[in-house]
Amino acid sequence: MEPLMLDGNAIGGLLQDVFATEMTTAIGTCDNCGAAEPVGAIHVFRGAGVLLRCPHCDNALMTIVRGDGSRIWLGFPGVRALELVTQPSPARP
């Protein structure tokens, strides 16, 4: 069975569960070709887990496997950097 290819927006909810922040706008840099793209633009393949591949060179960037209950396994074999933009903390009185 061939895995279904989508874009990174298809796993926005899963990424938010893992990272507790909006991840489709995070910028991932491929360790193979150096391309930097928003996670929402990265190619996603669903199978036994989720595989994210670089849309420029097809390098495997990230793997996500959800197990039974509360276990999630993450791998970042091809990510040179992952840039997250966080919201500033509210000013404290």
N, CA, C and O atoms as a GROMACS GRO file, in nm:
protein
  372
    1MET      N    1   0.084  -0.118   0.000
    1MET     CA    2   0.000   0.000   0.000
    1MET      C    3   0.088   0.124   0.000
    1MET      O    4   0.176   0.137   0.085
    2GLU      N    5   0.066   0.213  -0.094
    2GLU     CA    6   0.145   0.336  -0.102
    2GLU      C    7   0.092   0.440  -0.004
    2GLU      O    8  -0.029   0.462   0.003
    3PRO      N    9   0.182   0.505   0.071
    3PRO     CA   10   0.136   0.606   0.167
    3PRO      C   11   0.077   0.727   0.096
    3PRO      O   12   0.115   0.760  -0.017
    4LEU      N   13  -0.016   0.793   0.163
    4LEU     CA   14  -0.081   0.912   0.111
    4LEU      C   15   0.008   1.033   0.135
    4LEU      O   16   0.055   1.054   0.247
    5MET      N   17   0.033   1.115   0.029
    5MET     CA   18   0.115   1.235   0.042
    5MET      C   19   0.026   1.356   0.054
    5MET      O   20  -0.062   1.378  -0.030
    6LEU      N   21   0.048   1.436   0.159
    6LEU     CA   22  -0.025   1.560   0.184
    6LEU      C   23   0.078   1.669   0.208
    6LEU      O   24   0.198   1.646   0.192
    7ASP      N   25   0.033   1.789   0.248
    7ASP     CA   26   0.128   1.889   0.292
    7ASP      C   27   0.124   1.898   0.444
    7ASP      O   28   0.037   1.839   0.508
    8GLY      N   29   0.217   1.973   0.501
    8GLY     CA   30   0.232   1.979   0.646
    8GLY      C   31   0.112   2.033   0.720
    8GLY      O   32   0.096   2.008   0.839
    9ASN      N   33   0.025   2.107   0.651
    9ASN     CA   34  -0.096   2.158   0.716
    9ASN      C   35  -0.188   2.045   0.762
    9ASN      O   36  -0.267   2.062   0.854
   10ALA      N   37  -0.177   1.928   0.697
   10ALA     CA   38  -0.263   1.815   0.730
   10ALA      C   39  -0.236   1.759   0.869
   10ALA      O   40  -0.320   1.690   0.926
   11ILE      N   41  -0.119   1.787   0.924
   11ILE     CA   42  -0.086   1.736   1.057
   11ILE      C   43  -0.072   1.850   1.158
   11ILE      O   44  -0.005   1.834   1.260
   12GLY      N   45  -0.134   1.963   1.131
   12GLY     CA   46  -0.129   2.077   1.222
   12GLY      C   47  -0.174   2.043   1.362
   12GLY      O   48  -0.111   2.083   1.460
   13GLY      N   49  -0.284   1.969   1.374
   13GLY     CA   50  -0.335   1.930   1.506
   13GLY      C   51  -0.240   1.838   1.580
   13GLY      O   52  -0.217   1.855   1.700
   14LEU      N   53  -0.183   1.741   1.509
   14LEU     CA   54  -0.087   1.649   1.570
   14LEU      C   55   0.036   1.726   1.619
   14LEU      O   56   0.082   1.703   1.731
   15LEU      N   57   0.087   1.818   1.537
   15LEU     CA   58   0.204   1.896   1.578
   15LEU      C   59   0.173   1.984   1.698
   15LEU      O   60   0.258   2.003   1.785
   16GLN      N   61   0.052   2.039   1.702
   16GLN     CA   62   0.016   2.124   1.815
   16GLN      C   63   0.003   2.040   1.943
   16GLN      O   64   0.037   2.087   2.051
   17ASP      N   65  -0.044   1.916   1.930
   17ASP     CA   66  -0.049   1.825   2.046
   17ASP      C   67   0.091   1.801   2.102
   17ASP      O   68   0.112   1.799   2.223
   18VAL      N   69   0.188   1.783   2.012
   18VAL     CA   70   0.324   1.752   2.052
   18VAL      C   71   0.397   1.875   2.106
   18VAL      O   72   0.460   1.868   2.211
   19PHE      N   73   0.389   1.985   2.034
   19PHE     CA   74   0.469   2.103   2.068
   19PHE      C   75   0.394   2.210   2.146
   19PHE      O   76   0.456   2.306   2.192
   20ALA      N   77   0.265   2.195   2.164
   20ALA     CA   78   0.181   2.291   2.238
   20ALA      C   79   0.190   2.432   2.183
   20ALA      O   80   0.177   2.529   2.258
   21THR      N   81   0.211   2.445   2.053
   21THR     CA   82   0.211   2.574   1.986
   21THR      C   83   0.181   2.552   1.838
   21THR      O   84   0.193   2.439   1.790
   22GLU      N   85   0.144   2.654   1.767
   22GLU     CA   86   0.118   2.645   1.622
   22GLU      C   87   0.249   2.611   1.552
   22GLU      O   88   0.347   2.684   1.564
   23MET      N   89   0.251   2.499   1.479
   23MET     CA   90   0.374   2.453   1.416
   23MET      C   91   0.377   2.466   1.264
   23MET      O   92   0.485   2.458   1.206
   24THR      N   93   0.262   2.484   1.198
   24THR     CA   94   0.265   2.487   1.052
   24THR      C   95   0.336   2.610   0.999
   24THR      O   96   0.376   2.613   0.882
   25THR      N   97   0.354   2.712   1.083
   25THR     CA   98   0.427   2.832   1.040
   25THR      C   99   0.573   2.829   1.083
   25THR      O  100   0.650   2.917   1.045
   26ALA      N  101   0.613   2.728   1.162
   26ALA     CA  102   0.754   2.713   1.200
   26ALA      C  103   0.836   2.687   1.074
   26ALA      O  104   0.787   2.624   0.980
   27ILE      N  105   0.960   2.734   1.071
   27ILE     CA  106   1.046   2.718   0.954
   27ILE      C  107   1.144   2.604   0.980
   27ILE      O  108   1.222   2.607   1.075
   28GLY      N  109   1.138   2.502   0.893
   28GLY     CA  110   1.231   2.390   0.902
   28GLY      C  111   1.337   2.403   0.795
   28GLY      O  112   1.306   2.434   0.680
   29THR      N  113   1.462   2.379   0.832
   29THR     CA  114   1.574   2.384   0.736
   29THR      C  115   1.624   2.243   0.711
   29THR      O  116   1.660   2.171   0.805
   30CYS      N  117   1.627   2.205   0.585
   30CYS     CA  118   1.672   2.072   0.544
   30CYS      C  119   1.824   2.060   0.562
   30CYS      O  120   1.899   2.147   0.517
   31ASP      N  121   1.867   1.953   0.627
   31ASP     CA  122   2.010   1.931   0.649
   31ASP      C  123   2.080   1.886   0.521
   31ASP      O  124   2.202   1.895   0.512
   32ASN      N  125   2.005   1.838   0.423
   32ASN     CA  126   2.064   1.789   0.299
   32ASN      C  127   2.087   1.901   0.198
   32ASN      O  128   2.199   1.918   0.149
   33CYS      N  129   1.982   1.978   0.166
   33CYS     CA  130   1.993   2.080   0.060
   33CYS      C  131   1.993   2.223   0.113
   33CYS      O  132   2.021   2.316   0.037
   34GLY      N  133   1.963   2.243   0.241
   34GLY     CA  134   1.965   2.376   0.300
   34GLY      C  135   1.840   2.458   0.277
   34GLY      O  136   1.834   2.573   0.321
   35ALA      N  137   1.740   2.403   0.210
   35ALA     CA  138   1.616   2.477   0.186
   35ALA      C  139   1.543   2.500   0.318
   35ALA      O  140   1.541   2.413   0.405
   36ALA      N  141   1.485   2.617   0.332
   36ALA     CA  142   1.408   2.652   0.452
   36ALA      C  143   1.264   2.679   0.409
   36ALA      O  144   1.239   2.765   0.325
   37GLU      N  145   1.170   2.606   0.468
   37GLU     CA  146   1.029   2.617   0.433
   37GLU      C  147   0.944   2.610   0.559
   37GLU      O  148   0.984   2.550   0.659
   38PRO      N  149   0.825   2.673   0.555
   38PRO     CA  150   0.730   2.653   0.665
   38PRO      C  151   0.690   2.504   0.671
   38PRO      O  152   0.680   2.439   0.568
   39VAL      N  153   0.668   2.454   0.790
   39VAL     CA  154   0.629   2.314   0.806
   39VAL      C  155   0.503   2.284   0.725
   39VAL      O  156   0.487   2.173   0.674
   40GLY      N  157   0.414   2.382   0.711
   40GLY     CA  158   0.293   2.364   0.632
   40GLY      C  159   0.318   2.337   0.485
   40GLY      O  160   0.228   2.288   0.416
   41ALA      N  161   0.438   2.367   0.435
   41ALA     CA  162   0.471   2.345   0.294
   41ALA      C  163   0.551   2.217   0.271
   41ALA      O  164   0.580   2.182   0.157
   42ILE      N  165   0.587   2.149   0.379
   42ILE     CA  166   0.667   2.027   0.368
   42ILE      C  167   0.576   1.910   0.331
   42ILE      O  168   0.462   1.903   0.376
   43HIS      N  169   0.627   1.818   0.249
   43HIS     CA  170   0.549   1.702   0.206
   43HIS      C  171   0.534   1.603   0.321
   43HIS      O  172   0.630   1.569   0.389
   44VAL      N  173   0.411   1.558   0.341
   44VAL     CA  174   0.378   1.466   0.450
   44VAL      C  175   0.326   1.335   0.391
   44VAL      O  176   0.239   1.335   0.304
   45PHE      N  177   0.381   1.224   0.439
   45PHE     CA  178   0.337   1.092   0.397
   45PHE      C  179   0.286   1.019   0.521
   45PHE      O  180   0.356   1.010   0.622
   46ARG      N  181   0.163   0.967   0.512
   46ARG     CA  182   0.104   0.892   0.624
   46ARG      C  183   0.112   0.744   0.593
   46ARG      O  184   0.079   0.700   0.482
   47GLY      N  185   0.154   0.669   0.690
   47GLY     CA  186   0.161   0.524   0.680
   47GLY      C  187   0.144   0.471   0.821
   47GLY      O  188   0.047   0.505   0.888
   48ALA      N  189   0.238   0.388   0.867
   48ALA     CA  190   0.235   0.341   1.005
   48ALA      C  191   0.258   0.456   1.101
   48ALA      O  192   0.217   0.451   1.217
   49GLY      N  193   0.323   0.560   1.053
   49GLY     CA  194   0.345   0.685   1.126
   49GLY      C  195   0.334   0.798   1.026
   49GLY      O  196   0.270   0.784   0.922
   50VAL      N  197   0.396   0.909   1.058
   50VAL     CA  198   0.396   1.025   0.968
   50VAL      C  199   0.541   1.054   0.932
   50VAL      O  200   0.627   1.061   1.020
   51LEU      N  201   0.569   1.072   0.804
   51LEU     CA  202   0.702   1.105   0.755
   51LEU      C  203   0.694   1.238   0.682
   51LEU      O  204   0.613   1.254   0.591
   52LEU      N  205   0.776   1.334   0.722
   52LEU     CA  206   0.783   1.464   0.655
   52LEU      C  207   0.908   1.467   0.569
   52LEU      O  208   1.017   1.438   0.618
   53ARG      N  209   0.892   1.502   0.440
   53ARG     CA  210   1.005   1.506   0.346
   53ARG      C  211   1.021   1.645   0.288
   53ARG      O  212   0.924   1.718   0.270
   54CYS      N  213   1.146   1.681   0.260
   54CYS     CA  214   1.177   1.810   0.198
   54CYS      C  215   1.113   1.816   0.060
   54CYS      O  216   1.128   1.723  -0.019
   55PRO      N  217   1.040   1.925   0.028
   55PRO     CA  218   0.978   1.936  -0.104
   55PRO      C  219   1.080   1.966  -0.214
   55PRO      O  220   1.044   1.962  -0.332
   56HIS      N  221   1.205   1.995  -0.178
   56HIS     CA  222   1.308   2.027  -0.277
   56HIS      C  223   1.395   1.907  -0.314
   56HIS      O  224   1.428   1.887  -0.430
   57CYS      N  225   1.433   1.826  -0.212
   57CYS     CA  226   1.525   1.715  -0.240
   57CYS      C  227   1.473   1.579  -0.192
   57CYS      O  228   1.541   1.478  -0.210
   58ASP      N  229   1.355   1.575  -0.132
   58ASP     CA  230   1.291   1.452  -0.085
   58ASP      C  231   1.361   1.390   0.038
   58ASP      O  232   1.332   1.276   0.072
   59ASN      N  233   1.450   1.464   0.102
   59ASN     CA  234   1.517   1.417   0.223
   59ASN      C  235   1.415   1.396   0.335
   59ASN      O  236   1.324   1.477   0.351
   60ALA      N  237   1.431   1.287   0.412
   60ALA     CA  238   1.344   1.263   0.528
   60ALA      C  239   1.381   1.362   0.637
   60ALA      O  240   1.493   1.360   0.688
   61LEU      N  241   1.286   1.449   0.673
   61LEU     CA  242   1.312   1.553   0.772
   61LEU      C  243   1.271   1.513   0.913
   61LEU      O  244   1.348   1.531   1.007
   62MET      N  245   1.151   1.458   0.927
   62MET     CA  246   1.096   1.432   1.059
   62MET      C  247   1.006   1.309   1.052
   62MET      O  248   0.940   1.285   0.952
   63THR      N  249   1.005   1.232   1.161
   63THR     CA  250   0.911   1.121   1.174
   63THR      C  251   0.832   1.139   1.303
   63THR      O  252   0.886   1.183   1.405
   64ILE      N  253   0.705   1.104   1.297
   64ILE     CA  254   0.619   1.110   1.415
   64ILE      C  255   0.538   0.981   1.419
   64ILE      O  256   0.471   0.945   1.323
   65VAL      N  257   0.547   0.912   1.531
   65VAL     CA  258   0.470   0.789   1.550
   65VAL      C  259   0.394   0.803   1.681
   65VAL      O  260   0.453   0.826   1.787
   66ARG      N  261   0.262   0.789   1.672
   66ARG     CA  262   0.177   0.795   1.792
   66ARG      C  263   0.149   0.652   1.835
   66ARG      O  264   0.098   0.571   1.757
   67GLY      N  265   0.182   0.621   1.960
   67GLY     CA  266   0.159   0.488   2.014
   67GLY      C  267   0.028   0.480   2.089
   67GLY      O  268  -0.058   0.568   2.077
   68ASP      N  269   0.014   0.374   2.165
   68ASP     CA  270  -0.105   0.358   2.249
   68ASP      C  271  -0.103   0.462   2.361
   68ASP      O  272   0.002   0.491   2.417
   69GLY      N  273  -0.217   0.515   2.391
   69GLY     CA  274  -0.227   0.607   2.505
   69GLY      C  275  -0.154   0.738   2.483
   69GLY      O  276  -0.185   0.812   2.391
   70SER      N  277  -0.058   0.765   2.569
   70SER     CA  278   0.005   0.896   2.571
   70SER      C  279   0.147   0.899   2.515
   70SER      O  280   0.220   0.994   2.541
   71ARG      N  281   0.188   0.799   2.439
   71ARG     CA  282   0.324   0.795   2.386
   71ARG      C  283   0.330   0.847   2.243
   71ARG      O  284   0.248   0.811   2.159
   72ILE      N  285   0.429   0.933   2.218
   72ILE     CA  286   0.458   0.983   2.084
   72ILE      C  287   0.609   0.978   2.065
   72ILE      O  288   0.683   1.026   2.151
   73TRP      N  289   0.654   0.921   1.954
   73TRP     CA  290   0.796   0.917   1.922
   73TRP      C  291   0.823   1.016   1.810
   73TRP      O  292   0.753   1.019   1.709
   74LEU      N  293   0.927   1.099   1.830
   74LEU     CA  294   0.967   1.199   1.731
   74LEU      C  295   1.109   1.170   1.686
   74LEU      O  296   1.195   1.132   1.766
   75GLY      N  297   1.134   1.188   1.557
   75GLY     CA  298   1.269   1.179   1.504
   75GLY      C  299   1.293   1.297   1.411
   75GLY      O  300   1.203   1.337   1.337
   76PHE      N  301   1.412   1.353   1.414
   76PHE     CA  302   1.447   1.467   1.330
   76PHE      C  303   1.575   1.435   1.251
   76PHE      O  304   1.674   1.506   1.263
   77PRO      N  305   1.573   1.328   1.170
   77PRO     CA  306   1.696   1.285   1.104
   77PRO      C  307   1.751   1.383   1.001
   77PRO      O  308   1.872   1.383   0.976
   78GLY      N  309   1.666   1.466   0.942
   78GLY     CA  310   1.714   1.553   0.836
   78GLY      C  311   1.688   1.701   0.858
   78GLY      O  312   1.691   1.779   0.763
   79VAL      N  313   1.662   1.740   0.983
   79VAL     CA  314   1.634   1.881   1.013
   79VAL      C  315   1.760   1.945   1.069
   79VAL      O  316   1.810   1.905   1.174
   80ARG      N  317   1.811   2.045   0.999
   80ARG     CA  318   1.926   2.120   1.048
   80ARG      C  319   1.884   2.215   1.159
   80ARG      O  320   1.953   2.230   1.260
   81ALA      N  321   1.768   2.279   1.139
   81ALA     CA  322   1.716   2.373   1.239
   81ALA      C  323   1.565   2.380   1.226
   81ALA      O  324   1.510   2.357   1.118
   82LEU      N  325   1.498   2.411   1.336
   82LEU     CA  326   1.354   2.432   1.338
   82LEU      C  327   1.329   2.563   1.412
   82LEU      O  328   1.352   2.573   1.533
   83GLU      N  329   1.284   2.664   1.339
   83GLU     CA  330   1.264   2.798   1.394
   83GLU      C  331   1.119   2.817   1.434
   83GLU      O  332   1.030   2.811   1.349
   84LEU      N  333   1.095   2.839   1.562
   84LEU     CA  334   0.961   2.860   1.615
   84LEU      C  335   0.943   3.006   1.651
   84LEU      O  336   1.032   3.066   1.711
   85VAL      N  337   0.830   3.063   1.615
   85VAL     CA  338   0.798   3.199   1.655
   85VAL      C  339   0.700   3.189   1.770
   85VAL      O  340   0.592   3.132   1.756
   86THR      N  341   0.737   3.244   1.883
   86THR     CA  342   0.651   3.238   2.001
   86THR      C  343   0.585   3.373   2.023
   86THR      O  344   0.634   3.477   1.980
   87GLN      N  345   0.474   3.368   2.091
   87GLN     CA  346   0.403   3.491   2.127
   87GLN      C  347   0.472   3.552   2.248
   87GLN      O  348   0.510   3.479   2.340
   88PRO      N  349   0.490   3.685   2.249
   88PRO     CA  350   0.550   3.746   2.366
   88PRO      C  351   0.462   3.725   2.489
   88PRO      O  352   0.339   3.725   2.479
   89SER      N  353   0.525   3.708   2.602
   89SER     CA  354   0.451   3.692   2.727
   89SER      C  355   0.384   3.823   2.763
   89SER      O  356   0.440   3.930   2.739
   90PRO      N  357   0.263   3.815   2.821
   90PRO     CA  358   0.197   3.939   2.862
   90PRO      C  359   0.279   4.010   2.970
   90PRO      O  360   0.344   3.946   3.052
   91ALA      N  361   0.273   4.141   2.967
   91ALA     CA  362   0.347   4.220   3.067
   91ALA      C  363   0.291   4.191   3.206
   91ALA      O  364   0.170   4.181   3.224
   92ARG      N  365   0.379   4.178   3.301
   92ARG     CA  366   0.337   4.152   3.439
   92ARG      C  367   0.326   4.284   3.513
   92ARG      O  368   0.410   4.373   3.498
   93PRO      N  369   0.220   4.297   3.594
   93PRO     CA  370   0.204   4.424   3.669
   93PRO      C  371   0.308   4.441   3.777
   93PRO      O  372   0.307   4.541   3.848
   0.00000   0.00000   0.00000
